[in-house]
Each structure stands twice: as C-alpha cells, then as structure tokens.
C-alpha cells in the first residue's frame, strides 16, 4: 500500500474538507507504519543519519519533493537526524495528502 500511496500526487487543499479520523485514519497510517499519528492531528517520523551532511542531503531531497507536490512538512534538522511532521494546515488535521507525502519521503530513505 505504501508504494500505491507514493505513486499518487498530493492534492492541494483549499479547505471545506474534513480531517481524517478513526478507522479511515488508522487504515492510511497502516500504509506508512514508521510514522506516528499524534492526537489524530499530525504524523511524525524521525530519521537517523551518521552525520550532519547526510541528514542535510536528505532534508534537501525532502524539500525538492515537497516543492514538486506543493505539500510542505515541518522539518527539524540536527546533527545525525531529521524529524518530519506533516498535517494539512487548511483543515487543521490530517488528509490523504499527508500520507501520500509520508510515503514519498519513505521512498527517499526506506
């Protein structure tokens, strides 16, 4: 399922869409099992690297995908790690696009 999500395109949200909750949210989270859902509001994952340079290279690849998709995560870059948090600001919660972006990020660093 992750591969299928990663092949989709993020859809720009202009509001008027309900945030995912309950079973529907759980089903999508099952597709990206390394991501943690917090308060049914956002998803988060930490990536580890042997040094700062590799973490930065990864963050730059994530940034390129985010620009291409028009869906921008919050990114924390530190020595040996990058933390990524996703949610759809327009709905103040999670949409399928957040999980699509997570799957695309997973492809960059399985």
C-alpha positions as CSV (number, residue, x, y, z in Angstrom):
1,X,0.0,0.0,0.0
2,X,2.9,2.4,0.7
3,X,4.0,2.1,-2.9
4,X,0.5,2.9,-4.1
5,X,0.4,6.0,-1.9
6,X,3.8,7.1,-3.0
7,X,2.6,6.9,-6.6
8,X,-0.2,9.3,-6.0
9,X,0.0,13.1,-6.2
10,X,-0.8,15.4,-3.3
11,X,-3.9,17.3,-3.9
12,X,-3.9,21.0,-2.8
13,X,-6.4,21.6,-0.1
14,X,-8.4,24.8,-0.1
15,X,-10.5,24.0,2.9
16,X,-14.0,22.6,3.1
17,X,-12.7,19.1,3.6
18,X,-13.0,17.2,6.9
19,X,-9.8,16.0,8.6
20,X,-9.4,12.2,8.7
21,X,-10.4,10.5,11.9
22,X,-10.9,7.0,13.4
23,X,-10.8,3.9,11.1
24,X,-10.0,5.8,7.9
25,X,-7.1,7.5,9.6
26,X,-5.9,4.2,11.0
27,X,-6.1,2.5,7.6
28,X,-3.9,5.2,6.0
29,X,-1.4,5.1,8.9
30,X,-1.1,1.3,8.4
31,X,0.3,2.2,4.9
32,X,3.2,4.2,6.5
33,X,3.9,2.2,9.6
34,X,7.1,4.0,10.6
35,X,5.1,7.2,11.0
36,X,3.4,8.0,14.3
37,X,-0.1,9.6,14.4
38,X,-0.4,12.2,17.2
39,X,-3.8,13.2,18.5
40,X,-5.4,12.4,15.2
41,X,-3.9,15.7,14.1
42,X,-0.4,15.2,12.6
43,X,2.1,12.4,11.7
44,X,5.7,12.4,12.7
45,X,8.8,10.4,11.9
46,X,12.5,10.7,13.0
47,X,15.2,9.7,10.6
48,X,18.8,8.9,11.8
49,X,22.0,9.5,9.9
50,X,25.7,9.0,10.6
51,X,26.5,12.7,10.4
52,X,25.1,16.2,9.7
53,X,25.9,16.2,5.9
54,X,23.8,13.1,5.2
55,X,20.9,14.5,7.2
56,X,21.1,17.7,5.3
57,X,21.2,15.9,2.0
58,X,18.1,14.0,3.0
59,X,16.3,17.2,4.1
60,X,17.2,18.8,0.7
61,X,15.7,15.8,-1.1
62,X,12.5,16.1,1.0
63,X,12.4,19.8,0.2
64,X,12.5,19.1,-3.5
65,X,9.7,16.6,-3.3
66,X,7.7,19.0,-1.1
67,X,8.0,21.7,-3.7
68,X,7.1,19.3,-6.5
69,X,4.0,18.2,-4.6
70,X,3.0,21.6,-3.2
71,X,2.8,20.0,0.3
72,X,5.4,21.2,2.8
73,X,6.2,19.5,6.0
74,X,7.7,20.9,9.2
75,X,11.4,19.8,9.3
76,X,13.8,19.8,12.2
77,X,17.4,19.3,11.1
78,X,20.1,18.4,13.7
79,X,23.4,16.5,13.7
80,X,22.6,13.0,12.7
81,X,18.9,13.3,12.5
82,X,15.9,14.9,10.7
83,X,12.4,15.0,12.2
84,X,9.5,15.5,9.9
85,X,5.9,16.4,10.9
86,X,3.0,16.5,8.4
87,X,-0.5,17.8,8.6
88,X,-2.8,19.8,6.4
89,X,-3.0,23.3,7.8
90,X,-6.2,24.3,6.0
91,X,-8.2,21.6,7.8
92,X,-6.1,21.7,11.0
93,X,-5.7,17.9,10.8
94,X,-4.7,15.0,8.5
95,X,-5.8,14.4,4.9
96,X,-4.7,11.7,2.4
97,X,-2.1,14.1,1.0
98,X,-0.2,13.9,4.3
99,X,0.1,10.2,4.0
100,X,1.0,10.4,0.3
101,X,3.8,12.8,1.2
102,X,4.9,10.5,4.0
103,X,5.1,7.6,1.6
104,X,7.1,9.7,-0.9
105,X,9.5,10.6,1.9
106,X,9.8,7.0,2.9
107,X,10.9,6.2,-0.6
108,X,13.8,8.7,-0.2
109,X,15.1,6.9,2.9
110,X,13.4,3.5,3.5
